[in-house]
Amino acid sequence: MLSEKEMKLRVKEEASADPDRFFPTQKMREIGLERKRCVKCGTWFWSSDPEREVCGEPACEGGYSFIGKKNCEHKMDFIEVWKRFSDLMERRGYTPIKRYPSISRWNPTSEFTLASITDFQPYVVRGAVKPPANPLVVPQTCMRFNDVDNVGITGRHNTGFIMIGQHAFVPEEEFDQPRYFEDIHAWMIDGMGIPLKDIVYHEDAWAGGGNFGCSLEFFSKGLEIGNQVYTMYERQGDELSGLDIRVLDMGMGQERPAWFSHGTPTSYEPNFPTVMEKLFSIAGISSAGEEKKILKDFLPYSGLLNMEEVDDIRDVWSEIADNIGVEVRTLKESVLRHAALYSIADHSRTLLFALTDGGLPSNSGGGYNLRLIYRRAMDFIKRYGWDLDISDVCEWHADYLVPQYPEMRESMVEVREILDHEMEKYISTTEKAVSTVKRLRKDQERGKRIGLEKLMVLYDSKGISPDLLKDYGLEIDVPSDFYRRVSDMHEQEDQKARTQRDFKLDLGDLPETEIL
């Protein structure tokens, strides 16, 4: 059977071979865009800049070129982004709705809400259930754990984030693709105030929850701001069949416009403003000094360190170090110290979202991912000796989020109780791990090697992190995507353990359920 990636590529190739059929090309040409092909990666894109030869991807663009600059007319922090977006879209005929929980109990394909469209999968997308409004916009709390190792490094990755969704669910003959594109383009031009020449639209395809569609990703100065998907297919084995309705699925991280409009070194400062200020103060990191200078020089290249997109991350570190004129070791020490703080900020907000919505850290299912990011944050705190309490960091987030999500503040008593219990388990696990680590060190002295599989099992079953092993002098080779691999391994084991059962119950003469 073809993988989802292979099916997605099939949709992308089909759409790019016949763009007038799949994309709102007439509207795009009306606003002054021209179709081109990237000289580096071959992707088709649209731009008004006659001299542009590359698409907006950081790898083709040479990194981020928006950092430290004024990139758009309207400067917005995290809270202001949703307010400004929802006001604009409401004027254009969309209904803003409240978010769904980040724990997607209604969706049999996923434990977490992975995107705003997850709110409406599978039943609304299939046309079986009407959406709460049509068209609509929503500030959806989402969680993804496949990028754990990128958090804090690239400047843009999060485990928990807000995906602002722009959605419509209509029959094919009512699907107004030019209008939907014009609406999101209005956000870029009027809502954010980005000059037309600085906007790039990528032709691509999207897949999720068994659904597929062509898409337009919108970039500016190396940063992907969002992705408008025109969902039209449902998977049936290795074939794609048309959906009964057409679905507009635009997803834009609320964090992206805030970052872009501020031009800060990373996305974390404008999106966690009060939290980062307190974390930097506790860690004793000032805005001056050699370390900050190194970080400032590094961050335009940070997008190149995406663990999923490079073959050898060590080569990328070396290339960046050469470009900014520092030793690789010095570069990594400075970057990883800051990345630890950013990860603590990110992981604590994700925990706040999940625990508020009824999630619990555990050793199975989605709860394993919550335990993983909690312990990863605690490992950072322990490694650098910072006087930090994760519960306090969660509360700082909750205070900042009150205008958009007051429920976060209201849940803090329960959140603290859960995290206090998790702290006890973390301390107990760490204490038990010491004797195992000492035994492993003796084994290594006798010539026994600790391979990747052993490292993953140690972390998964005993909570022994690679850093703990290094602290005790063990020589180990840790892949840059270690935490993603552990998460994937655990998820695969959970999937094997799950079974699908069809229950047939004799309901006798009971009447059919009535819809209220």
C-alpha positions as CSV (number, residue, x, y, z in Angstrom):
1,M,0.0,0.0,0.0
2,L,1.2,3.5,-0.8
3,S,2.3,5.7,2.1
4,E,0.5,8.9,2.9
5,K,3.6,10.8,1.6
6,E,3.4,9.0,-1.7
7,M,-0.3,9.7,-2.1
8,K,0.3,13.3,-1.2
9,L,3.0,13.6,-3.9
10,R,0.5,12.1,-6.4
11,V,-2.0,14.9,-5.6
12,K,0.7,17.6,-5.8
13,E,1.9,16.4,-9.3
14,E,-1.6,16.2,-10.6
15,A,-2.4,19.7,-9.4
16,S,0.8,21.3,-10.7
17,A,0.4,19.6,-14.1
18,D,-3.0,21.4,-14.5
19,P,-2.9,24.5,-12.3
20,D,-5.9,26.2,-13.9
21,R,-8.1,23.3,-12.8
22,F,-6.9,23.0,-9.2
23,F,-5.9,26.6,-8.2
24,P,-7.6,30.0,-8.4
25,T,-5.1,31.0,-11.1
26,Q,-7.3,33.7,-12.7
27,K,-7.7,35.5,-9.4
28,M,-4.0,35.1,-8.7
29,R,-3.1,36.7,-12.0
30,E,-5.6,39.5,-11.4
31,I,-3.8,40.6,-8.3
32,G,-0.5,40.6,-10.1
33,L,1.1,37.2,-9.4
34,E,3.1,35.2,-12.0
35,R,3.7,31.5,-11.9
36,K,7.3,30.4,-11.7
37,R,9.4,27.3,-10.9
38,C,12.1,27.3,-8.1
39,V,15.6,27.0,-9.6
40,K,16.7,25.1,-6.5
41,C,14.0,22.6,-5.5
42,G,11.7,22.7,-8.6
43,T,8.5,23.7,-6.7
44,W,6.0,25.8,-8.6
45,F,5.3,29.1,-6.9
46,W,3.5,32.5,-7.5
47,S,5.1,35.9,-7.0
48,S,4.7,39.5,-8.2
49,D,8.5,40.0,-8.1
50,P,9.9,39.6,-11.7
51,E,13.4,39.0,-10.3
52,R,12.5,36.2,-7.9
53,E,13.9,32.8,-8.9
54,V,13.5,30.7,-5.7
55,C,10.5,29.7,-3.7
56,G,9.9,30.8,-0.1
57,E,11.4,27.8,1.7
58,P,14.2,28.6,4.1
59,A,16.5,26.1,2.4
60,C,16.1,27.7,-1.0
61,E,15.8,31.3,0.4
62,G,19.1,30.9,2.4
63,G,17.4,31.2,5.8
64,Y,15.1,33.8,7.3
65,S,15.5,37.3,6.0
66,F,12.9,38.9,8.2
67,I,14.7,38.9,11.5
68,G,15.7,42.3,12.8
69,K,13.6,44.1,10.2
70,K,10.2,45.8,9.8
71,N,8.4,43.3,7.6
72,C,4.8,44.5,7.6
73,E,2.7,47.5,8.6
74,H,0.9,46.1,11.6
75,K,2.9,44.9,14.6
76,M,1.0,42.3,16.7
77,D,1.7,40.2,19.7
78,F,0.1,36.7,20.1
79,I,-3.2,37.8,21.5
80,E,-3.6,40.7,19.0
81,V,-3.2,38.3,16.0
82,W,-6.4,36.4,16.7
83,K,-8.3,39.6,17.5
84,R,-7.2,41.3,14.3
85,F,-7.7,38.1,12.1
86,S,-11.2,37.3,13.5
87,D,-12.4,40.9,13.1
88,L,-11.2,41.0,9.5
89,M,-12.8,37.6,8.6
90,E,-16.0,38.4,10.4
91,R,-16.4,41.5,8.2
92,R,-15.8,39.2,5.2
93,G,-18.6,36.9,6.1
94,Y,-17.0,34.3,8.5
95,T,-18.3,33.4,11.9
96,P,-15.6,33.1,14.7
97,I,-16.3,30.1,17.0
98,K,-14.7,28.9,20.2
99,R,-11.9,26.3,20.1
100,Y,-12.5,22.6,20.5
101,P,-10.5,20.6,23.2
102,S,-6.9,19.8,22.4
103,I,-7.7,16.1,23.4
104,S,-9.7,15.0,20.4
105,R,-12.0,12.4,21.9
106,W,-14.5,12.6,19.1
107,N,-11.9,11.6,16.5
108,P,-11.0,7.9,16.2
109,T,-7.9,8.5,14.2
110,S,-6.0,10.7,16.7
111,E,-5.7,11.3,20.4
112,F,-4.7,15.0,20.0
113,T,-6.2,17.8,17.9
114,L,-3.5,18.0,15.3
115,A,-5.0,20.9,13.3
116,S,-8.1,23.0,13.1
117,I,-9.6,20.7,10.6
118,T,-9.4,17.9,13.2
119,D,-12.4,19.6,14.9
120,F,-14.5,18.5,11.9
121,Q,-13.1,15.1,11.1
122,P,-14.5,12.7,10.2
123,Y,-18.2,13.5,10.2
124,V,-18.4,17.2,9.1
125,V,-15.8,16.6,6.3
126,R,-17.9,13.7,5.0
127,G,-21.0,15.8,5.0
128,A,-22.7,13.6,7.6
129,V,-22.9,16.4,10.2
130,K,-23.4,20.1,9.8
131,P,-20.6,22.4,11.0
132,P,-21.4,24.9,13.8
133,A,-21.1,27.8,11.3
134,N,-20.3,28.0,7.6
135,P,-17.9,29.5,6.7
136,L,-16.1,29.9,10.0
137,V,-12.8,30.8,11.7
138,V,-11.4,29.2,14.9
139,P,-8.3,29.6,17.1
140,Q,-7.7,25.9,17.7
141,T,-5.2,24.7,20.3
142,C,-3.3,21.9,18.7
143,M,-0.5,19.4,19.6
144,R,2.1,17.6,17.6
145,F,5.0,15.7,19.0
146,N,6.9,14.7,15.9
147,D,9.0,18.0,16.1
148,V,10.1,17.8,19.7
149,D,13.8,17.9,18.8
150,N,13.3,21.0,16.7
151,V,11.7,23.0,19.5
152,G,13.9,25.9,20.6
153,I,16.5,25.2,17.8
154,T,14.8,26.4,14.6
155,G,13.0,29.3,16.4
156,R,9.6,28.3,14.9
157,H,8.7,24.8,16.2
158,N,6.3,24.1,19.0
159,T,4.7,21.0,20.5
160,G,1.6,22.9,21.3
161,F,0.4,25.8,19.2
162,I,-2.7,27.6,18.0
163,M,-3.8,26.9,14.5
164,I,-6.1,29.5,13.3
165,G,-8.5,27.8,10.9
166,Q,-10.5,29.3,8.0
167,H,-13.1,26.7,7.0
168,A,-16.0,26.1,4.6
169,F,-18.0,22.9,3.9
170,V,-20.1,23.1,0.7
171,P,-21.2,21.1,-2.3
172,E,-18.7,21.3,-5.2
173,E,-20.8,23.7,-7.2
174,E,-20.8,26.2,-4.3
175,F,-17.1,25.9,-3.6
176,D,-15.9,29.5,-4.2
177,Q,-12.1,28.9,-4.4
178,P,-11.3,32.4,-5.8
179,R,-13.2,34.1,-2.9
180,Y,-11.5,31.9,-0.2
181,F,-8.1,32.7,-1.7
182,E,-8.9,36.5,-1.9
183,D,-10.0,36.4,1.8
184,I,-6.7,35.0,3.0
185,H,-4.7,37.2,0.6
186,A,-6.6,40.2,2.2
187,W,-5.2,39.0,5.6
188,M,-1.7,39.1,4.2
189,I,-2.1,42.5,2.5
190,D,-4.6,44.4,4.8
191,G,-4.5,42.4,8.0
192,M,-0.8,42.1,8.3
193,G,0.3,44.8,5.9
194,I,2.9,42.8,3.9
195,P,3.9,44.4,0.6
196,L,2.7,42.3,-2.4
197,K,6.3,41.8,-3.7
198,D,7.3,40.1,-0.5
199,I,4.5,37.4,-0.6
200,V,5.1,34.0,-2.2
201,Y,2.5,31.3,-2.8
202,H,3.7,27.7,-3.1
203,E,1.8,25.0,-5.0
204,D,1.7,21.9,-2.8
205,A,-0.6,19.2,-1.5
206,W,-1.8,18.2,2.0
207,A,-2.9,15.0,3.6
208,G,-4.5,14.3,7.0
209,G,-7.1,12.1,8.6
210,G,-7.5,10.1,5.3
211,N,-8.3,13.3,3.3
212,F,-6.2,14.9,0.6
213,G,-6.2,18.1,-1.4
214,C,-4.0,20.5,-3.3
215,S,-2.9,23.6,-1.4
216,L,-1.2,27.0,-1.5
217,E,1.4,27.7,1.2
218,F,2.1,31.4,1.8
219,F,5.6,32.6,2.6
220,S,7.4,35.8,3.2
221,K,11.1,36.3,3.6
222,G,11.7,32.6,4.3
223,L,8.9,32.1,6.8
224,E,5.8,30.0,6.0
225,I,2.9,31.9,7.5
226,G,0.1,29.5,6.6
227,N,-1.3,27.0,4.2
228,Q,-4.7,27.1,2.4
229,V,-5.9,23.6,1.5
230,Y,-8.7,22.7,-1.0
231,T,-9.7,19.3,0.3
232,M,-11.4,17.2,-2.3
233,Y,-10.4,13.5,-1.9
234,E,-10.8,10.7,0.5
235,R,-8.5,7.7,0.5
236,Q,-9.8,4.3,-0.5
237,G,-6.8,1.9,-0.4
238,D,-4.4,3.2,-3.0
239,E,-7.0,5.2,-4.8
240,L,-8.5,8.6,-4.2
241,S,-12.3,9.1,-4.4
242,G,-14.0,12.5,-4.4
243,L,-15.6,13.7,-1.2
244,D,-19.4,14.4,-1.2
245,I,-18.6,18.0,-0.3
246,R,-15.6,20.3,-0.9
247,V,-13.7,21.6,2.1
248,L,-11.8,24.8,2.6
249,D,-9.0,24.1,5.2
250,M,-6.7,27.0,5.8
251,G,-4.4,26.6,8.8
252,M,-2.1,29.4,10.1
253,G,-0.1,29.2,13.3
254,Q,-1.2,32.1,15.4
255,E,2.5,32.3,16.5
256,R,3.7,33.0,12.9
257,P,2.2,36.5,12.2
258,A,3.3,37.6,15.7
259,W,6.9,36.5,15.0
260,F,7.0,37.9,11.5
261,S,5.6,41.3,12.5
262,H,8.1,41.7,15.3
263,G,11.1,40.3,13.4
264,T,12.5,38.9,16.7
265,P,15.3,36.4,16.8
266,T,12.8,33.6,17.6
267,S,9.0,33.1,17.6
268,Y,9.1,32.5,21.4
269,E,9.6,36.2,22.5
270,P,6.5,37.7,20.9
271,N,4.3,34.7,21.6
272,F,5.5,34.0,25.2
273,P,6.4,37.6,26.1
274,T,5.9,37.6,29.8
275,V,7.1,34.0,30.2
276,M,10.3,34.5,28.3
277,E,11.1,37.7,30.2
278,K,10.9,35.8,33.5
279,L,12.8,32.8,32.3
280,F,15.7,34.9,31.0
281,S,15.8,36.7,34.3
282,I,15.9,33.5,36.3
283,A,18.5,32.0,34.0
284,G,20.7,35.1,34.3
285,I,20.7,35.7,30.5
286,S,20.8,39.4,29.5
287,S,20.3,41.1,26.2
288,A,24.0,42.0,26.0
289,G,27.1,39.9,25.9
290,E,28.9,37.6,23.6
291,E,26.4,34.7,23.9
292,K,23.5,37.0,22.7
293,K,25.7,38.2,19.7
294,I,26.3,34.6,18.7
295,L,22.6,33.8,18.9
296,K,21.7,36.9,16.9
297,D,24.1,35.9,14.1
298,F,22.9,32.3,14.2
299,L,19.2,32.7,14.1
300,P,18.8,33.8,10.5
301,Y,20.2,30.3,9.7
302,S,18.2,28.4,12.4
303,G,15.5,27.3,9.9
304,L,18.2,25.1,8.2
305,L,18.4,22.9,11.3
306,N,15.0,21.2,10.8
307,M,15.8,17.6,11.9
308,E,13.4,16.1,9.4
309,E,14.8,17.9,6.4
310,V,18.6,17.3,6.6
311,D,20.6,14.1,6.2
312,D,23.5,15.0,8.5
313,I,22.7,17.7,11.1
314,R,26.4,17.9,12.0
315,D,27.3,19.2,8.6
316,V,24.7,22.0,9.0
317,W,26.0,23.0,12.4
318,S,29.5,23.2,10.8
319,E,28.3,25.2,7.9
320,I,26.5,27.7,10.1
321,A,29.5,28.1,12.4
322,D,31.7,28.9,9.4
323,N,29.2,31.4,8.1
324,I,29.2,33.4,11.4
325,G,32.8,32.9,12.2
326,V,32.7,30.9,15.5
327,E,33.7,27.4,16.7
328,V,31.1,24.7,16.3
329,R,31.3,23.9,20.0
330,T,30.9,27.5,21.1
331,L,27.9,27.9,18.7
332,K,26.2,24.7,20.0
333,E,26.7,25.6,23.7
334,S,25.1,29.1,23.2
335,V,22.3,27.9,21.1
336,L,21.4,24.8,23.1
337,R,21.3,26.8,26.4
338,H,18.8,29.2,24.9
339,A,16.9,26.3,23.2
340,A,16.5,24.7,26.7
341,L,14.7,27.8,27.9
342,Y,12.5,28.0,24.8
343,S,11.7,24.3,25.2
344,I,10.6,24.8,28.8
345,A,8.4,27.7,27.8
346,D,6.9,25.6,24.9
347,H,6.5,22.4,26.9
348,S,4.8,24.1,29.9
349,R,2.2,25.8,27.7
350,T,1.5,22.5,25.9
351,L,1.0,20.8,29.3
352,L,-1.3,23.7,30.3
353,F,-3.5,23.2,27.2
354,A,-3.6,19.4,27.6
355,L,-4.2,19.2,31.3
356,T,-6.9,21.9,31.1
357,D,-8.7,19.8,28.5
358,G,-8.5,16.6,30.6
359,G,-5.2,15.0,29.4
360,L,-3.0,13.2,31.9
361,P,0.7,12.2,31.7
362,S,1.1,8.5,31.6
363,N,3.1,5.6,30.2
364,S,0.7,4.8,27.4
365,G,-1.2,6.4,24.5
366,G,-1.1,10.2,24.2
367,G,-0.3,10.6,27.9
368,Y,3.2,9.2,27.1
369,N,3.9,12.3,25.0
370,L,2.8,14.6,27.8
371,R,5.1,12.7,30.2
372,L,8.0,12.9,27.7
373,I,7.8,16.7,27.3
374,Y,7.4,17.2,31.1
375,R,10.5,15.1,31.8
376,R,12.4,16.7,28.9
377,A,11.7,20.2,30.5
378,M,12.8,18.9,33.9
379,D,16.0,17.5,32.4
380,F,16.8,21.0,31.1
381,I,16.1,22.6,34.5
382,K,18.3,20.0,36.2
383,R,21.2,20.2,33.6
384,Y,21.5,24.0,33.9
385,G,20.7,24.3,37.6
386,W,17.8,26.8,37.1
387,D,15.5,27.5,40.0
388,L,12.3,26.8,38.2
389,D,8.9,25.1,38.9
390,I,7.0,24.0,35.8
391,S,3.7,24.7,37.6
392,D,4.8,28.4,38.0
393,V,5.6,28.6,34.3
394,C,2.2,27.2,33.4
395,E,0.6,29.8,35.6
396,W,2.6,32.6,33.9
397,H,1.2,31.3,30.6
398,A,-2.4,31.2,31.9
399,D,-2.2,34.8,33.1
400,Y,-1.1,36.0,29.7
401,L,-3.7,33.9,27.8
402,V,-6.7,35.2,29.9
403,P,-8.0,37.5,27.1
404,Q,-8.3,34.6,24.6
405,Y,-8.5,31.5,26.8
406,P,-9.8,32.4,30.3
407,E,-10.4,28.7,31.0
408,M,-6.6,28.2,31.3
409,R,-6.5,30.4,34.4
410,E,-9.5,28.7,35.9
411,S,-7.9,25.2,35.7
412,M,-4.6,26.1,37.5
413,V,-5.5,24.4,40.8
414,E,-6.0,21.0,39.0
415,V,-3.0,21.6,36.8
416,R,-0.7,22.2,39.8
417,E,-2.0,19.1,41.5
418,I,-1.3,16.9,38.5
419,L,2.2,18.4,38.0
420,D,3.1,18.0,41.6
421,H,2.3,14.3,41.3
422,E,4.3,14.1,38.1
423,M,7.2,15.8,39.9
424,E,7.2,13.0,42.6
425,K,7.3,10.3,39.9
426,Y,10.1,12.1,38.1
427,I,12.3,12.4,41.3
428,S,11.6,8.7,42.1
429,T,12.5,7.6,38.6
430,T,15.7,9.6,38.5
431,E,16.9,8.2,41.8
432,K,16.3,4.7,40.7
433,A,18.1,5.4,37.4
434,V,21.4,6.2,39.1
435,S,22.3,2.6,40.0
436,T,21.5,1.5,36.4
437,V,23.7,4.2,34.9
438,K,26.6,3.3,37.2
439,R,26.3,-0.3,36.0
440,L,26.2,0.8,32.4
441,R,29.4,2.8,32.9
442,K,31.2,-0.3,34.2
443,D,29.9,-2.3,31.2
444,Q,31.2,0.4,28.8
445,E,34.6,0.3,30.5
446,R,34.6,-3.4,29.7
447,G,33.9,-2.7,26.1
448,K,30.2,-3.0,25.9
449,R,28.6,-0.4,23.5
450,I,25.4,1.4,24.1
451,G,23.6,1.6,20.7
452,L,20.6,3.7,19.7
453,E,18.0,0.9,20.4
454,K,19.4,0.6,23.9
455,L,19.3,4.3,24.4
456,M,15.6,4.4,23.4
457,V,14.7,1.5,25.6
458,L,16.5,3.1,28.6
459,Y,14.6,6.3,28.2
460,D,11.2,4.6,27.4
461,S,11.3,2.0,30.3
462,K,13.5,3.7,32.9
463,G,13.3,7.4,32.2
464,I,17.1,7.5,31.7
465,S,17.9,10.4,29.3
466,P,21.0,10.5,27.2
467,D,22.1,13.6,29.1
468,L,22.1,11.6,32.4
469,L,24.3,9.1,30.8
470,K,26.7,11.8,29.6
471,D,26.7,13.3,33.1
472,Y,28.1,10.0,34.4
473,G,30.8,10.0,31.8
474,L,29.4,7.5,29.3
475,E,30.3,7.9,25.7
476,I,27.2,7.7,23.5
477,D,26.2,8.8,20.0
478,V,22.7,10.5,20.3
479,P,20.8,11.3,17.1
480,S,19.5,14.8,16.8
481,D,15.9,13.5,16.5
482,F,16.2,11.2,19.5
483,Y,12.9,12.3,21.2
484,R,10.9,12.0,18.0
485,R,12.2,8.4,17.6
486,V,11.2,7.5,21.2
487,S,7.8,9.0,20.6
488,D,7.3,7.2,17.3
489,M,8.5,3.9,18.8
490,H,6.0,4.2,21.7
491,E,3.2,5.2,19.3
492,Q,3.8,2.2,17.1
493,E,3.7,-0.1,20.1
494,D,0.4,1.5,21.2
495,Q,-1.1,1.0,17.8
496,K,-0.2,-2.7,17.8
497,A,-1.9,-3.0,21.2
498,R,-5.1,-1.5,19.9
499,T,-7.7,-3.7,18.4
500,Q,-10.8,-2.8,16.4
501,R,-13.9,-4.7,17.5
502,D,-17.4,-4.5,16.1
503,F,-20.0,-5.1,18.8
504,K,-23.5,-6.2,17.8
505,L,-26.0,-5.8,20.5
506,D,-29.6,-7.1,20.6
507,L,-31.6,-4.0,21.4
508,G,-34.9,-5.8,21.2
509,D,-37.8,-3.4,20.6
510,L,-36.1,-0.2,21.7
511,P,-37.0,2.7,19.4
512,E,-34.4,4.6,17.2
513,T,-32.5,7.4,19.0
514,E,-34.1,10.8,18.3
515,I,-31.9,13.7,17.5
516,L,-32.5,16.6,19.9
